[in-house]
Amino acid sequence: MNTKERKAFRCTEQWKAFSLFMRESIPCCEGCRTDKNLGVHHQRNNEYNRLTPTLFNVLCWECHKKFHQKQFYLPFKYKKKKLSNKWKTQKEILQENLYD
């Protein structure tokens, strides 16, 4: 995905639901543990639209910038295996609501 495609993808209902799910499931930055200005960070550009919790991190804006500048690592990285199953269930509910 190029930058324009990623930006368009972030406007979809699917992304908005996933982003909200991640921020509710991980209520603080995985870098500094703040609960302010949180966003969902993709780990791999080539799998940007593959919405699997293990491929994303919740970061505040400051840690997100540092991460992209490669000045940073994730000291408080959450274990996300359990989130994957929870997201799968959440995604199924969302799809049912969209198509009813």
Secondary structure as GFF3:
##gff-version 3
##sequence-region A 1 100
A	DSSP	alpha_helix	3	9	.	.	.	ID=ss1
A	DSSP	alpha_helix	13	25	.	.	.	ID=ss2
A	DSSP	beta_strand	38	42	.	.	.	ID=ss3
A	DSSP	three_ten_helix	45	47	.	.	.	ID=ss4
A	DSSP	three_ten_helix	53	55	.	.	.	ID=ss5
A	DSSP	beta_strand	56	60	.	.	.	ID=ss6
A	DSSP	alpha_helix	61	68	.	.	.	ID=ss7
A	DSSP	alpha_helix	81	99	.	.	.	ID=ss8
###
